[in-house]
Amino acid sequence: MAGIYIHIPFCKKACNYCNFHFSTSLASKSHLIEAIKEELRLQASYLQNHAIDTIYFGGGTPSLLSAEELQSIFASIERYYSINELKEFTLEANPDDLDANYLNALQNTSVNRLSIGVQSFKEADLLFMNRAHSIQQVDYALKCAQDKGFTNISIDLIYGTPNLSMKEWEQHLNTMLTYEIPHFSSYGLTVEPKTTLAHQIKTKQLPALNPDEAAQQFLLLIDWAKENNFDHYEISNFGKPGAHAIHNTNYWKGIPYLGIGPSAHSFNHKSRQWNIANNQVYIKSILQDQTIPATEEELSLADQVNEYVMTSLRTMWGCDLDKIKNTWHTTLDTVIIEKYIQQQLLTQHQQTIFLSKQGKLFADAIAADLFIVS
C-alpha cells in the first residue's frame, strides 16, 4: 500500500504563524492544476506499482479548488495509479469555503473525509492568527458538512496562543465534543522563521510565547482525550477507535508516499525527495521542460533507522527494538534508553519503547538522542 499527497499552494490570506509554501494569488491556478496532473504522469513509476489506499489534498487551502478541479486531478490519479483499494480521500478545507453549494458539489467527487482548519473556538484567537473565518462560519460548516452526509470529519485546533487560559482551552475541547467530531489534530503554536508572528515578536509588537503554559495545555489535552475516549495515537492526533487518519498513520508507520505539487515531499524507504517551493518554477519545469524540479536524498542505513525512530516513537504503537535489529541489523543505545526510563520519560514493554505522558513534551529531543550515527 502507498499514499499520494497533493499540495495545493493557495490561500485567501496569510495566517501569521504559517511557514508552509503558499501564495495568496490564484492567477496561476489553472496552470498549476495542469502541472500537477502532468507530474502525476511523470511520477507514475515512483511507487513501483504499489496500490494506493489514501489520497490527501493538503496545502495551502485545497478547498479553494472547485469540485470539478478536484475531480479532474483525481481522474489523473485514477489513470496512472492503482486505486482499487482506495480507503480514504481527505480534503483539507477552511470553514469559510464549506457552504451548502460547495458541500453539495463535493458529494459528486470521491472525497470521503474532510479535515477542517477550525484552529480555535475563540474569535480573538482567529483574529490574532489572521484566519479568514469566524466562529459563526465554523458552526455552520461543521453542521452543514454533517447534514450533507460527511461523517468522517477531522478538525485542527491550536493551543499555546497568547491569553488562552487553561479554562478557555478546556472549553474549546468541550465545544468540539458537542459536534461529535470523531477525530482532531492539535498543535502548540510555534514561532517559525520568516513568519509574520516571528516578526511581530522580534519587533516587540507581541510578547514572546509562554512554553510552560503551552506544555500545561498539552498535558490537559492528553487527560481530556483519555477521559472522552479518544485514542492519542500520535503526539498531535486524536481519534475515536476506528477513526484514525489512515494517510497520516501510514506515514508514521513508514509506508511509502508520493508528494505532488510545489514543496511536496515523497518517501520510498530508500530515499526522500522534495519539490521546489516556487509555483512558477514548478509550472515551467513540469509543463515546458517535462522535468520534475526536485531534490533527492538517498537514505543511508543510519538515516533509515533514525527515520523509523523519529516517526514510530511519536505513536501509541511505539518503537520496536526487534524491528530495528531484524530489519537494519543494528541496535539503539540501551544506556540512553535506560536513562530515559529512569527519568520516567520512556516506558518499555517487552521489546517496544514508548514515550510517557511527560516524555511526549520532549519527543524530538529524545528521538534525536536515540539516533544512531553512520
Protein Blocks (a to p, Z undefined) as FASTA:
>chain_A
ZZdddddfbdfbdcfkbccdcdfbfklmmmmmmmmmmmmmmmmmmnnopacfbdcddedj
fklpcfklmmmmmmmmmmmpccklcfbdcddddfklmcfklmmmmmmmmbfbdcddkkpa
cfklmmmnopabdfklmmmmmmmmmmnopabdcddddehiehiafklmmmmmmmmmmnop
abdcdddddddehiaklmmmmnomaccddfklmmmmmmmmmmmmmmnopacfbfkbccde
hiacfklmmmmnopacddedehiacdehjaccddddbfklmmmmmmmnopacdddddddf
klmmmmmmmmmmmpmnopafklmmmmnopacdfklmmmmmmnopaccehjaccddfklmm
mmmmmmmmmpccZZ
